[in-house]
């Protein structure tokens, strides 16, 4: 196993690359370093002939709370160009997961918010526990779920995305199952067995056929392309630099209600 100061541990076991978010002290929130590390880990696992599947999991009570507060503080002083580069890095992570030729699974043992819902939507197979809650919370701090939106809209459908993107309300694992964000909800004590069942099925298949099938699904579903990634990065960079974006993030960090329209 390899550990990283950025909060990710990786291990390849029985042909499965297990990537573990390991920042429980900050609810496994991600920042620019963890995004870069995760991207590299997915790229390495996707290219490793000894790996037939990639599993994302997490330590601590939550799966992932979204963006790290210190990262958000740094964002507040970013130039537009820095915001654009930062957003493109997150876009690259999402697209790397989405386009991996290897099956990607996500073990959601606790709640997932904001960008974490994008990690789930990008994965091929998502299994969650009944206690997990989900939310796309960006509008509450004056931002938009831009970079993760293509994957969430694809998973949930436009009609449901309109509601949950706009209200930022929390929804249960049962609702996530109904929406198509996760594929299965099982009791916590059965979570590992459910993941093992999916891995067993995947291991019995031809790796080349799986890669070709993933490419087939992407081809017929009009995949997220480079233009979409760039456009969503541009949109969030613009929103971060807007008056409401700056006021929302500042208010969130200062633990107060935002003064919309007065910033």
C-alpha positions in Angstrom: 0.0 0.0 0.0 1.2 3.5 -0.7 0.1 6.5 1.3 0.1 10.1 0.2 0.2 13.3 2.2 -2.6 14.5 0.0 -4.9 12.0 1.6 -5.1 9.0 -0.8 -4.0 5.5 -0.2 -3.7 3.0 -3.0 -3.3 -0.8 -3.2 -3.6 -3.4 -5.9 -5.1 -6.5 -4.5 -6.3 -9.5 -6.5 -6.3 -7.4 -9.7 -8.3 -4.6 -8.1 -6.8 -1.1 -7.7 -8.3 0.1 -4.5 -8.2 3.9 -4.1 -9.1 5.1 -0.6 -9.9 8.7 0.3 -8.1 9.1 3.7 -8.7 12.5 5.1 -11.3 11.8 7.8 -10.3 14.8 9.8 -11.7 17.0 7.0 -14.5 14.6 6.0 -12.5 13.5 3.0 -12.9 16.8 1.3 -10.7 17.2 -1.8 -8.4 20.0 -2.8 -6.2 20.6 -5.8 -3.5 18.2 -4.5 -5.9 15.4 -3.9 -7.6 16.0 -7.3 -4.2 15.7 -9.0 -3.3 12.6 -7.0 -6.6 10.9 -7.7 -6.2 11.7 -11.4 -2.8 10.1 -11.5 -4.0 7.1 -9.6 -6.9 6.5 -12.0 -4.5 7.0 -15.0 -2.0 4.5 -13.6 -4.6 1.9 -12.7 -6.2 2.3 -16.1 -2.9 1.6 -17.8 -1.8 -1.3 -15.5 -2.3 -4.7 -17.2 -2.4 -6.3 -13.8 -5.6 -4.4 -12.9 -9.0 -5.5 -14.1 -11.1 -3.0 -12.0 -10.8 0.2 -10.0 -12.6 0.7 -6.7 -12.9 4.1 -5.0 -13.7 4.0 -1.3 -13.1 6.2 1.8 -12.2 6.1 5.5 -14.1 7.9 8.2 -17.9 8.5 8.8 -18.5 10.4 5.5 -17.6 9.3 2.0 -16.7 12.8 0.9 -18.0 16.3 1.8 -16.9 18.0 -1.4 -14.4 20.8 -1.5 -11.8 21.4 1.2 -12.3 24.7 3.1 -8.6 25.7 2.8 -8.8 25.1 -1.0 -11.9 27.3 -1.1 -10.1 30.0 0.8 -7.4 30.0 -1.8 -9.9 30.1 -4.6 -11.3 33.4 -3.2 -8.1 35.2 -4.3 -7.6 33.3 -7.6 -7.5 35.2 -10.9 -9.9 34.1 -13.6 -7.0 32.2 -15.3 -6.2 30.4 -12.1 -9.8 29.5 -11.5 -10.0 28.2 -15.1 -6.9 26.0 -14.7 -8.2 24.8 -11.3 -11.6 23.9 -12.8 -10.0 22.1 -15.8 -8.0 19.9 -13.3 -11.3 18.8 -11.7 -12.7 18.3 -15.2 -9.8 16.1 -16.1 -10.3 13.9 -13.1 -14.0 13.4 -13.9 -13.3 12.6 -17.5 -10.4 10.2 -16.6 -12.8 8.2 -14.4 -15.5 8.4 -17.0 -13.3 7.2 -19.9 -11.2 4.6 -18.1 -11.2 1.3 -20.1 -11.4 -0.5 -16.8 -14.6 -0.9 -14.8 -14.8 1.7 -12.1 -16.7 1.1 -8.9 -17.5 3.3 -5.9 -18.3 2.1 -2.4 -20.3 4.8 -0.7 -20.3 4.0 3.0 -21.4 7.5 4.1 -22.8 10.8 2.8 -21.5 12.5 -0.3 -22.0 16.1 -1.2 -21.2 18.6 -4.0 -18.2 17.4 -6.1 -18.4 13.9 -4.5 -21.6 13.3 -6.3 -19.7 13.8 -9.5 -17.2 11.1 -8.5 -20.1 8.8 -8.1 -21.9 9.7 -11.3 -18.6 9.2 -13.3 -18.2 5.6 -12.0 -19.6 2.5 -13.7 -21.1 0.9 -10.6 -22.1 2.7 -7.4 -23.2 0.9 -4.2 -24.3 2.9 -1.1 -25.6 2.2 2.4 -29.1 3.3 3.4 -27.8 5.9 5.8 -25.9 7.9 3.1 -27.2 11.3 2.1 -26.5 13.2 -1.0 -26.7 16.8 -2.1 -25.5 19.0 -5.0 -24.9 22.1 -2.8 -23.0 24.6 -5.0 -25.8 27.2 -5.3 -25.9 27.7 -1.6 -22.5 29.3 -1.7 -23.1 31.2 -4.9 -21.4 28.7 -7.2 -22.7 26.2 -9.8 -22.1 22.4 -10.2 -20.5 23.1 -13.6 -17.8 20.5 -14.0 -19.8 17.7 -12.5 -23.0 18.6 -14.3 -22.6 16.5 -17.5 -22.2 13.3 -15.5 -25.0 14.1 -13.0 -27.4 15.1 -15.7 -26.6 11.9 -17.6 -27.1 9.8 -14.5 -30.2 11.5 -13.0 -31.8 13.0 -16.1 -32.4 16.6 -16.9 -35.7 16.9 -15.0 -34.4 15.6 -11.7 -31.1 17.5 -12.1 -33.1 20.8 -12.4 -34.7 20.2 -9.1 -31.7 19.0 -7.1 -29.2 21.5 -8.6 -31.5 24.4 -7.8 -32.7 23.5 -4.3 -29.4 22.0 -3.1 -31.6 19.8 -0.9 -30.3 16.6 0.7 -31.8 13.4 -0.5 -31.6 9.8 0.8 -29.8 6.8 -0.6 -33.3 5.4 -1.6 -33.9 8.5 -3.6 -30.4 8.3 -5.1 -31.3 4.8 -6.2 -34.6 6.0 -7.8 -32.8 8.8 -9.6 -30.1 6.5 -11.0 -27.2 8.1 -9.1 -26.4 4.8 -7.4 -27.2 1.3 -8.6 -27.7 -0.5 -5.3 -28.4 0.2 -1.7 -27.4 -2.4 0.9 -27.0 -2.5 4.7 -23.5 -1.5 5.9 -22.7 -5.1 6.9 -23.4 -6.3 3.3 -21.5 -3.5 1.5 -18.3 -5.4 1.0 -20.1 -8.5 -0.1 -22.0 -6.4 -2.7 -18.8 -5.0 -4.1 -17.2 -8.4 -4.1 -20.2 -9.8 -6.1 -19.8 -7.1 -8.7 -16.1 -7.6 -8.9 -16.6 -11.4 -9.4 -18.9 -10.8 -12.3 -16.5 -8.3 -13.9 -13.5 -10.7 -13.5 -15.4 -13.4 -15.4 -15.6 -11.2 -18.4 -13.1 -10.5 -21.1 -11.1 -7.3 -20.3 -10.9 -6.4 -24.0 -14.7 -6.9 -24.3 -15.3 -4.7 -21.3 -13.2 -1.9 -22.6 -14.9 -2.2 -26.0 -18.4 -2.2 -24.3 -17.5 0.9 -22.3 -16.4 2.6 -25.5 -19.7 1.4 -27.2 -21.9 2.9 -24.4 -20.0 6.2 -24.6 -20.3 6.3 -28.4 -24.1 5.8 -28.4 -24.6 8.1 -25.5 -22.8 11.1 -27.1 -20.0 11.3 -24.6 -18.7 14.3 -22.7 -16.0 15.7 -25.0 -13.2 18.2 -24.5 -15.4 21.1 -25.6 -17.9 20.3 -22.8 -15.1 20.0 -20.2 -13.7 23.4 -21.3 -17.1 25.0 -21.3 -18.0 23.8 -17.8 -14.6 24.9 -16.5 -15.2 28.4 -18.0 -18.6 28.6 -16.5 -17.4 27.8 -12.9 -14.4 30.1 -13.3 -16.7 32.9 -14.2 -19.0 32.1 -11.3 -16.2 31.9 -8.8 -15.1 35.4 -9.8 -18.6 36.9 -9.7 -19.9 39.0 -6.9 -22.3 36.3 -5.7 -19.6 33.6 -6.0 -17.2 35.6 -3.9 -19.9 36.6 -1.3 -21.2 33.0 -1.1 -17.8 31.4 -0.5 -16.8 34.1 2.0 -20.1 33.8 3.9 -19.7 30.0 4.0 -16.2 30.2 5.4 -17.3 32.9 7.9 -20.3 30.7 8.9 -22.9 33.4 8.2 -25.7 33.9 5.8 -24.7 35.4 2.4 -25.9 38.9 1.5 -27.0 38.1 -2.0 -27.0 41.1 -4.3 -25.2 43.4 -1.9 -21.6 42.2 -2.4 
